[in-house]
Amino acid sequence: MNPFKFISATDSNAAIAAHHQNSRAAFLAGGTNLMDLMKEHVALPEAVIDLGRIGLKEIKETAKVVSLGALASNTFTANHSLVRKYFPLLSKAILAGASAQIRNMATNGGNLLQRTRCSYFYDISMPCNKRKPGSGCAAMEGFNRMHAIFGWSDHCVAVYPSDMAIALSAMDARIKVSSDGSQREIEMKDFHLLPGTHPEKDNSLSSGELITSIELPKNSFGKHWAYVKVRDRNSYAFALVSVAVGLQINNNIIESAKIAMGGVAHKPWRALKAEAFLKGKSATTANFIKAAAMEMAAAKPLSHNQFKIEMSKKTLVSAMEVALKG
Ligand code: SF4
């Protein structure tokens, strides 16, 4: 690990100010990803700004929204009464991720900012445009079984690893961020980016912006939801494919469908074609199969992950069937 300066911020303004003084600083929340990246010499911050004392851990509600503090732990969030009451889909997705020990340390903001688990990204002897822009992509012709089937570019084929964020995507969350006295909200669909020609940039945050909370609109698909994750082993593994579904159903007619997929793209992948097809249709397995086929028709597999297309179709249908049962 390289030497770095350690700064313990006392509040969010102090943390942001410290970052403005050194654009090569990194915010430290739970540290469950940053520490690994630093130990492997993938992240080389000149300073680490510890957020442990600045608060932002509260979970609270207003009439229309539940707000998750950015520095609340994943465990606290998944088990919170408001989250369990209004967003069991989110609880399920969080608890499908990592291990209990990691969830105890990991924060909501940090979960959104975790970086890809592409093995070439972590191996500094290999070319990787995300780690070192312009160096190439070892995964393109390498072992790309875990990689993307949607939205990839010639510069990067990595996938985004979070479970929590897939549920947040289906729930149309908004991310509140703060910087230098100003605040803004970013819609979940705009927060993470596809790789394009700049895979080094995972999200739409500007340098020094700090996530302060995640805002969740109280929705009406409370009963009909599902999170289904397919992985190589049943615990402590990233998704090959995951699906978060929320259905609003009235008299067996789907009034609206919200579907997001994980393990298939550089960001949570909203299944917009499937959603559009299902709107106004009967909630039947036949329609779920058609919707899944429609969504997956545009997938572009790599040399080692053709299997993800059939796996995605089956996972989509399975998630929708679970959601229908309620
Ligand atoms: Fe790097 Fe992306 Fe290629 Fe992996 S897929 S080696 S993260 S550029």
Boltz pocket constraint, residues with backbone or C-beta under 6 A from the ligand:
constraints:
  - pocket:
      binder: B
      contacts: [[A, 116], [A, 118], [A, 119], [A, 120], [A, 121], [A, 127], [A, 128], [A, 129], [A, 130], [A, 131], [A, 136], [A, 137], [A, 138], [A, 139], [A, 140], [A, 155], [A, 156], [A, 157], [A, 158], [A, 199]]
      max_distance: 6.0
